[in-house]
């Protein structure tokens, strides 16, 4: 097998991989920007992102708090609407190998249900169906000590896989369209399948909530206080607010998160306002003031339960809901991150966006490789030799492709480089029995402290790899120009070259460093105590 790593380009799930469909996308909601404004306004609107954390994370919080009163607890679980969609998902699903919890959160603009019909476009109010106002993936770490909420702009042009039409049951072939069209035609099952196919992230559960549900939840919290740099007087959202601090009830909160004519009028600024607002919601719903006030807690439990639809696997699992609640309660504001998928204008249509690569895939890899924190190893005693304290830039790596996937070695080398490792060469390795089933890490038999150097790479791999003494002979090799400066030697000698033989079980390099594109699209909940512009 010849070296072909250099020629393999990574698939771009949100980029231009084929012609757009001839059919027009469904009409946008009433706050869609005029044509030609996409370059100014930035990514697609996510006007109801507040619904996301409230509809699932906070439902779990109140379930945990209600354990002191069985009746309240029972009523909360009994009022949750349920929908089983697993059998509606037609495509292969990624395995969850990390122990993380991934929950798809959808804010629906359906006009069905009490109080929803008066929102949005006239066509929608006349029964044009439902659309996803918000698509968010909530990722709770394996240790349940941190959460990332990944927002997908609803007008992202993506490749939608084979799905079943939610109304007719007909099988829809793969096609390219806006990501929210997956929900419009195929419901939550098609949205789950689309995201799993595009990102490789397994989605275990989902939660849906509508306009009225959002208002009820905010009202049950007693309103949310915000601070504005300048006042608001907007006829479209029917919202009038003075500069400075205001407490928003459910109706005003809904107008606020849908507000466009404020600040510079851009989608990016509006998304940031929503994220800051959500940070305040999280803080209030997890406060002791709520959890120790039984009447107030009772109202919130009922509002949250009646406002959300979940899969039975989550709604009928009190232990899991409690686990989510406890993790939310112990998180500090800095542990909750709101991230919008890095985006760019669609070259085929300025009113649509595509996911910016490689930044988007780096974000997805960060989610896929999130694993439990390894317990610290015991301090060596007696004659045991202490391990070296090594940094990635002090480790030299040769990456060998042991799979049938062309370009795998270069892909992995690029990932290691971004995490600070010094990759010195690429190559191919193929045992007589075929491809390598399990990834291997090898160091030379005479390499001083070779196991220590290899161990740094092993801990960065997903799944983690235990080093083995003795190198292998590659079939082919080629140089790799490292952009990582060599770290200072720690043992006075030249560091050994560690061989990473990528096998079929390879998931990726654990991502701890994100690109500037991801950083610029990230807001922490602890940034919520500011006046909003």
DAUR-V738888 format. One record per residue. RES is the residue in one small letter. PHI is phi in radians with two decimals (* if undefined). PSI is psi as a letter, one per 20 degrees, with the letter a starting at -180 (NA if undefined). BURIAL is I if it has 16 or more other C-alpha atoms within 10 Angstrom, else O. Layout:
# DAUR-V738888
res = (RES RES)
phi = (PHI PHI)
psi = (PSI PSI)
burial = (BURIAL BURIAL)
This chain:
# DAUR-V738888
res = (x x x x x x x x x x x x x x x x x x x x x x x x x x x x x x x x x x x x x x x x x x x x x x x x x x x x x x x x x x x x x x x x x x x x x x x x x x x x x x x x x x x x x x x x x x x x x x x x x x x x x x x x x x x x x x x x x x x x x x x x x x x x x x x x x x x x x x x x x x x x x x x x x x x x x x x x x x x x x x x x x x x x x x x x x x x x x x x x x x x x x x x x x x x x x x x x x x x x x x x x x x x x x x x x x x x x x x x x x x x x x x x x x x x x x x x x x x x x x x x x x x x x x x x x x x x x x x x x x x x x x x x x x x x x x x x x x x x x x x x x x x x x x x x x x x x x x x x x x x x x x x x x x x x x x x x x x x x x x x x x x x x x x x x x x x x x x x x x x x x x x x x x x x x x x x x x x x x x x x x x x x x x x x x x x x x x x x x x x x x x x x x x x x x x x x x x x x x x x x x x x x x x x x x x x x x x x x x x x x x x x x x x x x x x x x x x x x x x x x x x x x x x x x x x x x x x x x x x x x x x x x x x x x x x x x x x x x x x x x x x x x x x x x x x x x x x x x x x x x x x x x x x x x x x x x x x x x x x x x x x x x x x x x x x x x x x x)
phi = (* -1.52 -1.29 -2.31 -1.04 -1.19 -1.68 -1.57 -1.75 -1.26 -1.13 -1.92 -1.14 -1.87 -1.65 -1.62 -1.90 -3.12 -1.18 -1.27 -1.14 -1.25 -1.21 -1.37 -1.22 -1.07 -1.06 -1.31 -1.10 -1.17 -1.76 -1.14 -1.17 -1.04 -1.03 1.64 -1.71 -1.05 -1.11 -1.33 -1.45 1.52 -1.06 -1.08 -1.22 -2.26 -1.16 -1.97 -1.10 -1.06 -1.04 -1.11 -1.09 -1.03 -1.24 -2.21 -1.07 -1.36 -1.04 -1.12 -1.05 -1.26 -1.08 -1.13 -1.15 -1.48 -1.07 -1.30 -2.33 -1.07 -1.08 -1.08 -1.08 -1.12 -1.10 -1.10 -1.19 -1.20 -1.55 -1.29 -1.28 -2.22 -2.58 -1.73 -2.12 -0.99 -1.27 -1.52 -1.52 -1.64 -1.75 -0.98 -1.98 -1.19 -1.45 -1.64 -1.83 -1.96 1.54 -1.28 -2.04 -2.04 -2.18 -1.43 -2.01 -2.15 -1.69 -1.68 -1.73 -0.99 -1.69 -1.24 1.65 -1.10 1.50 -1.58 -1.15 -1.54 -1.75 1.52 -1.14 -1.06 -1.05 -1.17 -1.20 -1.51 1.85 -1.33 1.74 -2.08 -2.44 -1.51 -1.27 -2.51 -2.23 -2.30 -1.82 -1.64 -1.89 -1.81 -1.04 -0.97 -1.43 1.02 -2.09 -2.86 -2.43 -2.17 -1.92 -1.68 -1.70 -1.91 -0.92 -1.21 -1.76 -1.20 -1.47 -2.45 -1.59 -1.60 -1.35 -1.04 -2.46 -1.79 -1.12 -1.14 -1.58 -1.65 1.43 -1.22 -1.44 -1.66 -1.24 -1.00 -2.79 -1.86 -2.89 -1.15 -1.10 -1.29 -1.21 -1.08 -1.29 -1.01 -1.73 -1.83 1.23 -1.13 -1.10 -1.23 -1.14 -1.05 -1.10 -1.10 -1.18 -1.10 -1.17 -1.34 -1.83 1.33 -1.61 -1.28 -1.97 -1.51 -2.52 -2.55 -2.56 -2.14 -2.61 -2.00 -0.96 -1.11 -1.06 -1.07 -1.06 -1.07 -1.18 -1.11 -1.09 -1.15 -1.41 1.47 1.53 -2.18 -1.48 -2.22 -2.25 -1.95 -1.22 -2.46 -1.28 -2.18 -2.51 -2.11 -1.23 -1.09 -1.61 0.95 -2.16 -2.22 -2.43 -1.45 -1.17 1.63 -1.53 -2.55 -1.79 -1.69 -1.41 -1.04 -1.12 -1.21 -1.11 -1.10 -1.09 -1.17 -1.29 -1.69 -1.14 -1.96 -1.43 -2.68 1.11 -1.55 1.34 -1.52 -1.13 -1.07 -1.17 -1.19 -1.02 -1.11 -1.07 -1.11 -1.15 -1.15 -1.10 -1.08 -1.03 -1.20 -1.10 -1.01 -1.08 -1.27 -1.27 -1.76 -1.41 -1.11 -1.03 -1.39 -1.20 -1.77 -1.80 -1.06 -1.06 -1.16 -1.10 -1.05 -1.11 -1.20 -1.02 -1.15 -1.10 -1.15 -1.11 -1.33 -1.76 -2.24 -2.00 -2.23 -1.30 -1.03 -1.06 -1.71 -1.10 -1.67 -2.08 -0.98 -1.09 -1.21 -1.07 -1.14 -1.08 -1.10 -1.07 -1.13 -1.18 -1.14 -1.17 -1.60 -1.29 -1.46 -1.02 -1.25 -1.45 -1.88 -2.04 -1.92 -2.21 -1.63 -0.96 -0.94 -2.37 -2.60 -1.14 -1.28 -1.03 -1.53 -2.82 -1.14 -1.62 -2.22 -2.21 -2.19 -1.31 -1.40 -1.97 -1.51 -1.04 -1.12 -1.16 -1.11 -1.11 -1.11 -1.12 -1.08 -1.26 -1.16 -1.79 -1.22 -2.28 -1.03 -1.22 -1.24 -1.09 -1.04 -1.29 -1.08 -1.20 -1.04 -2.16 1.10 -1.59 -1.11 -1.48 -1.17 -1.35 -1.29 -1.56 -2.01 -1.84 -0.94 -1.26 -1.68 -1.98 -1.75 -2.25 -1.88 -1.77 -2.02 -1.50 -1.80 -1.91 -1.56 -1.51 -1.16 1.48 -1.15 -1.09 -1.18 -1.03 -1.18 -1.06 -1.12 -1.14 -1.09 -1.07 -1.14 -1.61 1.68 -1.45 -1.69 -1.50 -1.85 -2.85 -2.08 -3.11 -2.21 -2.49 -2.49 -1.25 -1.09 -1.45 2.08 -1.28 -1.41 -1.27 -2.08 -1.01 -2.13 -2.18 -2.28 -2.40 -1.07 -1.08 -1.75 -1.26 -1.18 1.01 -1.03 -1.13 -1.15 -1.10 -1.14 -1.09 -1.12 -1.20 -1.04 -1.27 -1.48 -1.54 -2.26 -1.26 -1.05 -2.16 -1.58 -1.15 -2.23 -1.32 1.80 -1.47 -2.12 -1.70 -1.16 -1.26 -2.54 -2.48 -2.69 -1.25 -2.30 -1.43 -1.45 -1.73 -1.69 -1.08 -1.15 -1.34 -1.19 -1.02 -1.81 -2.11 1.40 -2.20 -1.32 -1.20 -1.26 -1.62 -1.61 -1.67 -1.85 -1.76 -1.32 -1.86 -1.16 -1.50 -1.08 -1.86 2.51 -1.56 -1.07 -1.56 -2.02 -2.02 -1.90 -1.29 -1.08 -1.05 -1.21 -1.04 -1.22 -1.85 -2.08 -2.28 -1.63 -1.08 -1.33 -1.60 -1.41 -1.52 -2.37 -1.37 -1.59 -1.89)
psi = (p r p j h h i p q p p n h j a n j r q q q h q q r q q r r i j p q q q i i g h g i a r q q l h k h h h f h g h g g h g h g h g g h j i i o h g g g g h g h h i p q q p o j h i i o i q q p q q o j i j r o p p p p p o q k q j q q p i h h j q a q g g h h j k j b q r o h p o p o o o p q h i k j q q p o o p o p h k p o r o p a p r p p h g h i q p p r q r p r q h i h g h g g j a h g h g g h g g g g h h j p p o h r r p q q a g h g g g h g g h h i j r p p r p p h r r p n o h g i l p p q r q b q q p p a g g h g g h g i i p g m q c j j q h g h g g h g h g h g h h h g g g h h j q h h g h i n g g g h g h g g g g g g i i q p r q h h g h j n h g g g h g g g h h h h i p r h i i o p o p p p p r r q p h i o i j r q q p p q j g g h h g h h h g h j p r q p p p p q q p q r c j q p q q q o q q h i j p p p p p p o j r j o q j h g h g h g h g h g h j j q o p h r r a q p o r h i b r p g p q q p q q q h j o p k h h g g h h g g h h i q o r q p p q p p p r r o q g q q q q p o p j o q p r p q i j i a p q q p p p o o p a i i p h r p p o i p q r h g g g i k p p q h j j i l q p p NA)
burial = (O O I O I O O O O O O I I I I I O O O I O O O O O O O O I O I I I O O O O I I O I I I I I I I I I I I I I I I I I I I I I I I I I I O O O O O I I O I I I O I I I I O O I O O I I O O O O O O O O I O I I I I I I I I I I I I O O O O I I O I I O O O I I O O O O I I I I I I I I I I I I I O I I I I I I I I I I I I I I I I I I I I I I I O O O O O O O O O I I I I I I I I I I I I I I I I I I I I I I I I I I I I I I I I I I I I I I I I I I I I I I I I I O I I I O O O I O I O O I O I O I O O O O O O I I I I I I I I I I I I I I I O O O I I I I I I I I I I I I I I I I I I I I I O O O I I O O I O O I I I I I I I I I I I I I I I I O I I O O I O O I I I I I I I I I O I O I O O I I I I I I I I I I I O O O O I I I I I I I O I I I I I I I I I I I I I O O O O O O O O O O O O O O O O O O I O I I I I I I I I I I I I O O I I I I I I I I I I I I I I I I I I I I I I I I I O O O O I I O O I I I I I I O O I O I I I I I I I I I I O I I I I I I I I I O O O O O I O O I O O I O I O I O O I O O O O O O O I I I I I I I I I O O I I I I I I O O O O O I I O O I I I I I I O I O O O I O)
